[in-house]
Amino acid sequence: MDNLAAKTCFACQGGIPPMTEATIAVFKSKLDAEAPGWEVIEYHHLKKRLPFADFQSALEFVNLVGALAEGQGHHPNISFSWGFVEITIWTHKINGLHESDFILAAKINSLH
């Protein structure tokens, strides 16, 4: 497995199963080495809450993530308020985790 952040997300067309717990563990280990702080929730999605000094800096980060997501064709759920941004990632077409979710998480870490 190469550096996750250096990879490009690829579209999942559906029709495949989500990652197994064993595969998730392998990718989570790689993600932890490159981009610590992401949680795997119920073997279904990745989640991370990032702190910011104020609302403006959180908003600026959200805009960076939005541009990254659009460029990768892979769109996370994002919520934010004064002092934090929370990002949740999973592949909707398979209702679970896919390699591209880990790639996007690593790329998001490189922005913060």
N, C-alpha and C positions, 0 to 999 in steps of 0.2 A: 504494500500500500504506500503510495507516494504521499507527499505533504498534502493534506486536505485543502489548505488555503490556496494552494497553487493549482488545484483542479478547477474545472468548470462544471457547474450544475448541469444536469441533463434531464430532459423532460421524461417523466414517467407517464406512460400512456394508460396505465391501469392494467388489469388482467394478470398482475403478478401479486404474490402475497407480500405483506410487509415483512421487514426483517424479523428474524427469530431472536429470542433473548440472547442466544450465544453470539450471533452476528452483531447485535447491538453492543454487547460487551466488548467485542474487538474494536468496533468503531469508536465507542466511548473512550476506551483506553487511548487510542490515537488522538482523539479530540482533546482529552485531558492533557496530553503531552504538548499539544500545540496551542490550545485555547481553553485554559481551565475555567471552571465556574459554571458550566452547563450541567443541568440536571436532566436525567431521563425520567419522565413521569409515566408510570404504568406501562412501560415498554411501548408507549404510543407516540409521545412527542418529547421534544427538547424544550427546555425553558431556562431563561436566565434573566435576572433582574440586575440592572447596572445602575450604579449611583452617579448622580450629577450634582454640580454645585447649585444649579438653579433651573428654572423653566426654560430659559433661552438655550442653554447648552444642551438640555435634553431634546428640545425641538430640533436643533441643528443636527444632532446625532440621528434622530428619527429620519430626517431628510436624507442624510447620507445612506442610511440603511435602505430607505425607499429606492434611491437611485441604484444602489448595488443590487437589490432584489429585482428591480425591473431589468437591469442588464443581464442578470443570471436567469431570468424567466422563472424565478422561484420566490414566492411571496409569503413571508411570515405574518403572523398576527403580531401587532405592535400596540402596546398601550403605554401611555406616559403621563406624567404630571410633574409638578414641581419636585425636582430632585431625583427622579428615577425614570428609567425606561425598562419595560418588561417585554421580552420577545419570546414568542412560542412558535415552534417550527414542527411541522409534520407534513406528510404528503397526502393531500386530501383524496386523490384518485385511488389510493390503496388503503386509506384510513389507518395509516401507521407510518413507521419510519422507513426511509430509503436512504441510500448513500448520499444523495444530493442534500438531504437535511443536515448531515454532518459537515458537508462541504460549505454550505451556507453559514452554519454556525461558526466555523473556523474563519471564514471571510469577515463575518460581522465582528469577531474579536479583533481582527486586524485594524478595524476602524476606530476602536476605543482605546 
